[in-house]
Amino acid sequence: MNDEMIARINTLYHKSKAEGLTPEEKEEQQMLRKQYVEAIKSNMRATLDHTSIKNQDGTLTPLKMVRQKNLAVKQEKKDIRTELKKNEMN
């Protein structure tokens, strides 16, 4: 996300309030907003991936490892639900 894209988002916002947007401009605005949100999420993820939690015993656990573990658990739960649904159908 660069300054030009942010400026375009702001321009479209002000135009929408002043006179309204064409369908093409509305679509562009939605696309730019989505890209902006994804850039923010990506930047936050990168920041958190370089952050560590200090445990009670003094050791450090990188948040990246915690996130990966949580994603693995989430995927495992999803797989179990899928398997249960398959079994219910049979």
trRosetta pair geometry for C-beta under 8 A, 3 or more apart (Angstrom, degrees):
i j d omega theta_ij theta_ji phi_ij phi_ji
1 5 5.4 -116 -155 75 69 137
1 6 6.6 77 165 -52 104 93
1 35 6.4 150 -88 135 97 96
1 36 5.7 89 -117 -111 144 60
1 39 3.9 -31 -15 -76 122 176
2 5 5.4 99 56 8 66 100
2 6 7.3 -130 105 -1 36 91
3 6 5.6 -57 -147 40 35 111
3 7 6.1 38 154 -22 68 106
4 7 5.6 -53 -147 36 31 113
4 8 6.4 33 152 -22 64 104
5 8 5.6 -51 -149 33 33 112
5 9 6.6 39 150 -22 64 100
5 32 6.0 -175 -174 -147 93 106
5 35 6.9 -79 179 99 144 132
5 36 7.3 -176 133 -74 115 92
6 9 5.6 -47 -151 31 35 115
6 10 6.5 33 151 -15 64 105
6 36 7.2 107 -97 -110 75 120
7 10 5.7 -56 -151 39 33 111
7 11 6.2 37 150 -23 66 106
8 11 5.5 -50 -144 35 33 114
8 12 6.3 32 157 -16 65 104
8 28 7.8 -83 155 150 121 117
8 32 6.1 -134 100 -123 109 159
9 12 6.1 -59 -151 38 27 107
9 13 6.4 31 150 -23 63 107
9 29 7.0 109 -133 -141 63 72
9 32 4.9 -162 -83 132 91 130
9 33 6.5 122 -132 -74 118 68
9 36 6.3 37 -81 -52 158 146
10 13 5.5 -52 -147 33 33 115
10 14 6.4 27 157 -15 67 105
11 14 6.1 -57 -149 38 29 106
11 15 6.2 26 154 -17 65 110
12 15 5.6 -55 -142 40 31 111
12 16 6.2 37 156 -26 65 104
12 21 6.4 36 -165 -100 90 133
12 25 5.9 179 -134 178 108 100
12 28 6.7 -157 -97 97 151 103
12 29 4.4 -167 143 -92 148 106
12 32 7.2 134 24 46 148 145
13 16 5.8 -55 -151 30 28 112
13 17 6.8 20 153 -13 62 106
13 29 7.5 135 -62 -140 60 124
14 17 5.9 -58 -152 38 34 108
14 18 6.1 23 155 -14 68 114
15 18 5.7 -62 -139 44 32 106
15 19 6.1 -44 -173 47 70 92
15 20 7.6 -51 144 71 77 18
15 21 6.1 91 110 -82 106 82
15 25 7.2 -75 98 172 137 150
16 20 6.3 30 -144 -130 50 28
16 21 4.9 -23 -94 -29 85 107
16 25 7.9 -173 -73 127 90 120
16 26 7.9 99 -103 -95 118 78
16 29 7.1 46 -52 -95 134 166
21 25 3.8 -133 -169 95 104 120
21 26 4.7 138 106 -58 128 76
21 29 6.5 -47 -138 -16 170 138
22 25 4.6 94 49 7 75 103
22 26 7.1 -136 92 -7 39 85
23 26 5.6 -51 -147 33 33 114
23 27 6.5 34 154 -19 64 104
24 27 5.7 -54 -151 36 31 112
24 28 6.4 33 150 -19 65 106
25 28 5.4 -51 -145 37 35 113
25 29 6.2 40 153 -24 66 104
26 29 5.6 -51 -147 34 30 114
26 30 6.5 31 153 -18 63 104
27 30 5.8 -53 -150 35 31 111
27 31 6.4 30 152 -18 64 107
28 31 5.7 -57 -148 38 31 111
28 32 6.2 28 156 -17 67 108
29 32 5.9 -56 -145 39 28 108
29 33 6.2 29 156 -19 64 108
30 33 5.8 -55 -146 37 28 111
30 34 6.3 30 155 -21 63 106
31 34 5.8 -55 -150 34 29 112
31 35 6.5 28 152 -17 64 106
32 35 5.7 -54 -148 37 33 111
32 36 6.3 38 151 -24 65 105
33 36 5.4 -52 -148 33 33 116
33 37 6.4 32 155 -18 66 103
34 37 5.9 -53 -149 36 31 109
34 38 6.4 30 153 -17 64 108
35 38 5.7 -56 -147 39 31 112
35 39 6.3 35 153 -23 65 105
36 39 5.7 -54 -150 33 30 112
36 40 6.6 30 152 -18 64 104
37 40 5.7 -52 -150 35 33 112
37 41 6.4 33 152 -18 65 105
38 41 5.6 -53 -146 38 33 112
38 42 6.2 35 154 -21 65 107
39 42 5.7 -54 -146 37 30 113
39 43 6.3 30 155 -18 64 106
40 43 5.9 -57 -148 38 29 110
40 44 6.3 28 154 -18 64 108
41 44 5.7 -57 -147 38 29 110
41 45 6.2 32 154 -21 65 107
42 45 5.7 -53 -147 35 29 113
42 46 6.4 29 154 -18 63 106
43 46 5.8 -54 -148 36 31 111
43 47 6.4 33 153 -20 64 105
44 47 5.6 -54 -150 35 32 113
44 48 6.2 25 155 -13 66 109
45 48 5.9 -60 -145 42 28 106
45 49 6.1 34 154 -26 65 107
46 49 5.6 -51 -144 32 29 115
46 50 6.9 13 159 -6 60 107
47 50 6.4 -75 -161 43 29 99
47 51 6.7 30 145 -30 65 113
48 51 5.2 -56 -148 26 42 120
48 63 4.9 -90 167 106 84 148
48 64 7.6 143 120 -65 75 65
48 67 7.3 94 123 -47 120 139
49 62 7.4 25 -174 170 51 109
49 63 6.4 -121 -102 81 26 96
49 64 4.1 57 -146 -79 76 107
49 67 7.4 -67 -93 26 77 144
50 62 7.9 -37 -129 -148 21 105
50 64 7.8 43 -52 -37 34 116
51 62 7.5 123 83 -153 39 62
51 63 4.8 18 78 1 88 130
52 60 4.2 20 161 -178 141 109
52 61 6.2 150 -162 72 84 34
52 62 5.0 -51 -98 -93 85 49
52 63 6.6 -144 -98 -18 29 75
53 60 7.0 148 71 -157 40 60
53 61 4.9 -21 58 62 94 93
53 63 6.4 101 -25 -71 95 78
53 66 7.0 47 5 -37 131 146
54 58 6.9 -22 -172 -145 96 32
54 59 7.6 159 -153 84 55 32
54 60 5.8 -33 -98 -98 60 72
55 58 6.9 -35 74 35 77 19
55 59 4.9 -2 41 62 120 81
55 60 7.3 -159 3 -85 85 20
55 61 6.0 71 -43 -12 108 108
61 65 6.0 -108 -178 66 84 125
61 66 6.2 82 139 -50 116 104
62 65 4.9 95 71 0 88 99
62 66 7.4 -157 102 -3 50 85
63 66 5.2 -53 -150 38 45 115
63 67 6.0 47 151 -23 73 102
64 67 5.8 -52 -147 35 30 111
64 68 6.4 29 154 -18 63 106
65 68 5.8 -54 -146 37 31 111
65 69 6.3 33 154 -20 65 106
66 69 5.8 -56 -150 36 29 111
66 70 6.3 29 152 -18 64 108
67 70 5.7 -56 -148 38 31 111
67 71 6.3 32 153 -20 65 105
68 71 5.7 -52 -147 35 31 112
68 72 6.5 33 152 -20 63 104
69 72 5.7 -54 -151 34 32 112
69 73 6.5 31 152 -17 65 105
70 73 5.7 -53 -147 37 33 111
70 74 6.2 36 153 -21 65 106
71 74 5.5 -53 -146 36 32 114
71 75 6.3 32 154 -19 65 105
72 75 5.8 -53 -148 36 30 110
72 76 6.4 34 152 -22 63 106
73 76 5.6 -53 -149 34 32 115
73 77 6.5 33 153 -19 65 103
74 77 5.8 -54 -152 35 31 111
74 78 6.5 32 150 -20 63 106
75 78 5.5 -53 -149 36 34 114
75 79 6.4 37 152 -21 66 104
76 79 5.7 -52 -150 34 31 113
76 80 6.5 33 151 -20 64 104
77 80 5.6 -52 -149 34 33 113
77 81 6.5 34 152 -18 65 103
78 81 5.8 -53 -150 35 32 111
78 82 6.4 34 151 -20 65 106
79 82 5.6 -54 -149 36 32 113
79 83 6.3 32 153 -19 65 106
80 83 5.7 -56 -149 37 31 111
80 84 6.3 32 152 -20 65 105
81 84 5.7 -54 -148 36 31 112
81 85 6.4 32 154 -20 65 104
82 85 5.8 -54 -151 34 30 111
82 86 6.6 33 150 -20 63 104
83 86 5.6 -52 -151 33 33 114
83 87 6.5 32 152 -17 65 105
84 87 5.7 -55 -149 37 33 111
84 88 6.3 36 152 -22 66 105
85 88 5.6 -52 -147 34 33 113
85 89 6.6 33 154 -21 64 104
86 89 5.9 -58 -154 32 31 111
86 90 6.8 19 153 -13 64 107
87 90 6.0 -61 -150 38 34 105
